[in-house]
């Protein structure tokens, strides 16, 4: 590894450390309550170092939001691609539903979602980017997978994009609605989430499985 490569790796690590610290502060204190001093302290860095990576608090907030959604997309992407190749569709779709619900009910994801929604009027561009790079991009990939499963004769989805939304909301609507108003404690137990994932899968297949 060259000196330049090592320096780039150190810089990338430091940037990620700042983003991780900022995520913790933003979700705990909100946008208005967060200061660059608090982020620097949480990151174990000087405020000058934070400003070397992010010009101001808005840029830092955008960086935190997009880092969170990009990591979430990379979490779901391999499983969605693998689903397109499944032979036992019921089992594969049920397993995917369970993984999806567990991932979306992660407290870090829920806290960031609440924060972006709370700041959507102040930062509409960040809210739009969050939606397009999280829900939009992931559901587009799921729609492409449903289209492939339809081509293979396992599903019947005349509108794969709409089917992708229906599948997702059959699974996540109950715990998402509860947690939005009642907090993380209302998400439900792992057993309840599994039951919701399985029931949502059953209802989806009743509507869209190839007869």
C-alpha positions, 0 to 999 in steps of 0.5 A, spaced: 500 500 500 502 506 497 503 512 502 497 516 498 493 510 499 494 509 506 492 517 507 486 516 503 484 510 507 485 514 514 481 519 511 475 515 509 476 512 516 475 519 519 470 521 515 466 515 517 467 516 524 465 523 524 458 520 520 457 515 525 458 520 531 454 525 528 448 520 526 448 518 534 448 526 536 442 528 530 438 522 532 438 524 540 438 531 539 435 533 533 437 537 527 436 544 531 439 541 538 445 538 534 452 543 534 458 541 530 462 542 537 457 536 540 459 532 533 466 533 534 466 531 541 462 525 540 467 523 534 473 524 538 476 530 533 477 537 533 471 541 530 476 544 525 477 536 523 470 536 522 469 542 518 475 539 513 470 534 511 463 537 512 463 545 510 457 546 515 451 542 519 447 542 513 452 538 509 454 534 515 446 532 516 445 530 508 452 526 509 449 522 515 442 521 511 445 519 505 450 514 508 444 511 512 440 510 506 446 507 502 448 502 507 441 500 508 440 499 500 446 495 500 444 490 506 437 489 502 440 488 495 443 481 495 437 478 498 433 481 493 437 479 487 437 472 490 430 472 490 429 473 483 433 466 482 428 462 487 425 456 486 421 455 492 418 461 492 414 461 498 419 459 502 424 464 499 419 470 499 417 469 507 425 469 509 425 475 505 419 478 508 422 476 515 429 479 513 426 486 510 421 487 517 427 486 521 432 490 517 426 496 517 425 496 524 432 497 526 432 503 531 437 506 527 433 506 521 427 508 525 430 514 528 433 516 522 427 516 518 423 520 523 428 525 523 428 526 516 421 526 516 421 532 521 426 536 517 423 535 510 420 542 510 426 545 512 430 540 507 426 538 502 432 536 497 435 531 503 428 528 504 427 527 496 434 524 496 432 520 502 426 517 499 429 516 492 435 512 495 432 508 500 424 506 498 425 508 491 431 505 489 430 498 493 422 498 491 425 499 484 429 493 485 424 489 488 419 490 482 425 488 477 425 481 481 418 480 481 418 482 473 423 476 473 419 471 477 413 473 473 417 471 467 419 465 470 412 463 471 412 463 479 408 470 480 403 474 476 404 481 477 401 485 471 404 491 474 411 489 478 412 496 481 405 496 484 406 489 487 413 491 490 409 496 494 403 492 496 408 486 498 412 491 502 406 495 506 403 488 507 409 487 511 411 493 514 405 497 515 403 495 522 409 496 526 411 502 522 405 506 524 406 504 531 413 506 532 412 512 528 407 515 534 409 510 540 416 510 539 421 504 538 418 500 544 411 499 540 415 495 534 413 489 537 417 482 539 421 478 534 416 473 534 410 478 533 414 481 527 415 474 524 408 473 524 407 479 521 412 477 515 409 470 514 402 473 514 403 478 509 407 473 505 401 469 505 396 474 503 401 477 497 401 470 494 394 469 495 393 475 490 399 474 486 402 467 485 401 464 479 395 459 479 
